[in-house]
Structure formats: structure tokens, C-alpha cells
Amino acid sequence: MATTTKKPHVLVVPFPQSGHMLPHLDLTHQILLRGATVTVLVTPKSSSYLDPLRSLHSPEHFKTLILPFPSHPCIPSGVETLQQLPLQALPHMFEALSRLHDPLVDFLRRQPPSDLPDAILGSSFLSPWINKVADAFSLKSICFLPINAHSISTMWGQEDRGFFDELETATTESYGLVVNTFYELEPHFVESVKTRFMTHHRVWTVGPLLAVKAGVDRGGKSSIPPEKVSGWLDSCPEDNSVVYIGFGSQIRLTAEQTAALAAALEKSGVRFIWAVREAAKKINDGGDNSGEEDVIPAGFEERVKEKGIVIRGWAPQTMILEHRAVGSYLTHLGWGSVLEGMVGGVLLLAWPMQADHFYNKTLLVDNLRAAVRVGENKDSVPDSDELARVLAESMKEDLPERVTLMKLRERGMEAIEEGGSSYNNLDELVAEMCV
Ligand code: UDP
């Protein structure tokens, strides 16, 4: 733990989407465990994300600041998280959230100086306006990014990334950067982020951030009683005999993709849990996102009811991935899900869809050989015979990718143990916040 006696007060400002919010709150938990006082800024509909932290930490140390979600003409009223919308809504979300600048400044102005935070630990996605707030009150602005160093250095190395350029510049101009990865996984890329982009050494790798354990609801109420899922998994006689299929909080499949996947599951005969998303809401900008819905083929669930469970809506993902019966995970390679799969010790079957998923594919499949590629991209439809074969084979214990992943898992778990690289970085981060 940090040697300094003074403990910081940290204002945490997460980006409202599960892939960002959940690891940011897992990080917040680690900072609280190190004695910091934390205030988390959320809008009303994201407040329930904080319930696990509320239940674990005292109100003296864990405080919330709830500000109204700034209305935006393209965002339907009542929607406050990106995952309810198609990804095209991202720029609208940035714009809406940047309007939290003034209410946050007003709030901080009303605080007695002794109650002002020492640092803001904000999402890198919000850094353009968070840096301004931090400057106005002479606070340190430290950014959090829930992706790995390989993705960061690949993306930041590209020319003209449109509206992302502003976020990246603001992140590089901030006081420091926290990344949910571990040094031993990708030392060269961590060094590259430090020397090529941040131009200082305040880059803290703190992963794999473990999911805050407080009940089973993580990021939302499970849409199926978690006991039903755990009971079914407990009844599976063999370890590593179930495949979990889930594409994170944002991705919806087309009807052709769900049909191919359903056919592959039926042909493979494997036991499975399949988490399917609710339809996205329409954005009010004239665009059409009517295809943004997972449609399970008629009769499928009835035919496979002995073999699997389809979860419509929010799934208790980490509980599933950590169950002994689950052996492989057909994933979009969202970085949060990758780390959860690694912690759960499951074979990753990679179907990268968009954004950083492709860089994660390069890192995990091509460079580290720790995952098996099964899908191309967001538009591709897998061949159901081939996918059935891979699903059935994915239960094998001695697959080289499984063996490699388990070795990486071991390094990751060492990194977060006392004395490990991520553990030490968390200590340093907390100490640095109040220097
Ligand atoms: N998640 C969950 N239940 C679901 C879908 C997602 O708990 O039904 C969680 C998952 O465990 C992970 C996060 O949401 O912590 C998704 O993050 P990730 O980086 O994998 O992907 P994204 O949602 O950003 O694509």
C-alpha cells in the first residue's frame, strides 16, 4: 500500500457505457481500498451502477454527485447510456456530456476549499472538458482508458481519426493515464504509449481490474434470476463443458448472424449460455437503426432447451465466466470481456466486430496466440458447419491457445497480487494524486 499518510480526495467521472463504466468503477474500488475518498459523478439513470460500491464503502469515503443528463436533440429523452443506442450516437453522447462542464464547475465553486478534490480521474472520452475543469481548480486530471496499450498505440498512431483526435490530444495533455492491462502482457506497447504519446512516465497499468464483488448484479439487474443460471451451471457434470456467447453491451447481431449462430449451436451439440441484447433505441437524427436487434430463430429455444439457456437482456457475465462448467467464450473481444474471460480461465473464441476489437484480435490471436479466431467482422456471417466444429472442439483441455491463455492468466493474477506490477502501480497512482 502507498507509504504516504495523506490520502487523496478523487473526483471520478466515468463514461456512461458498461464497457467503460464497469472497469472504471472497479478501479474506483481499488482506490477506495487504498484509503482515498471518492466522489463519483453520474447522471440519474446511471446511479444504480454505483450500488455495489455503495454497499461496500462508507458514505464518508464514497460519495456521489448526481447531475441531470444534459438534453440533446438527437438523444431520445430518458436515454443516458451509450449502450441503449447504436454506436453512431457516440458523437451526440460526447456533445451532450460535455455540457456537464458548467454544472460541475458550479458545484465545485460552491465547495469549501477543504472539500475540493485533489485529482479528477475521468474517462479519457471526456478529457477535453474535464481537463478544463481540472485547470480551473488546479487539480490533476488523470485519464482512464478501458483498453490495452497495444490498441492505444495503434489507434493513436493513425492519422486523422476524426472527432477522436480531440480526445486523444486531451488525454496526452493530461497529467497521467491509467490503463486496464498488465505490464507483463505487453511491455513494449506500454513503453510505446509512455514514450511516443504521453511523453512522460505517468502511465499506470492496473489490470486486470477484478469485478467488484457485491451480489451478482454488475452493470444492471440480470434479466434472468442469477440462481437459475448458476443452478443450471452447477448441474453440468463436467468442468469446461459449456460455451458462453456474449457480445458485450453494445453489439447487436443481424438476423442472418443469429440464424448462423443458432444453427452452429444446434449442430455442435454443445451446452451453452447465449446472452442476446435488447433492441437499441432509435436516435433522432434521421438515421435508420432498425436492424439493431438480435432475433433468435423461431423454435430454436424449444429445440435446444436441454442444452442451453438464452438470456434476453442483461446477463450476469462475470458469474458465468468464472463458473467451473464454462470452458469457452465466443466473444466480440471487447477488452473488458477479454479480461473477464482470462480471469475466468476460459478459451476465447474471437469474433471481432468493430473499433479496438480488431487490435485486440491482433494482440491475442496473431501476436500472443492466446485466442482462436472464429469470425471476421460486424457484417460477416459465419459458416455454421465450420463454427459448429470449432465450438465442439473448444472444450478440449489441451488446445494450445487455452494453455497459453492460462499462462497469461497466471501472470495477470500475479500482477494484481501484493507486490505485483499492477498492485504497485495502484499504490503509486494513489500516492501521486496527493503529491
Ligand atoms: N456485460 C454484462 N452483461 C451483459 C453484457 C455485458 O455484465 O449482458 C458486461 C461485461 O461483463 C463487461 C461489460 O459489460 O464488463 C462489457 O464490456 P466490454 O469491454 O467487453 O464490451 P463493450 O460493451 O464495450 O462492447
Residues whose N, C-alpha, C, O or C-beta is under 5 A from the ligand:
A	BS01	UDP	S18 G19 L22 R218 G219 F247 G248 S249 Q250 A275 G313 W314 A315 P316 Q317 T318 G334 W335 G336 S337
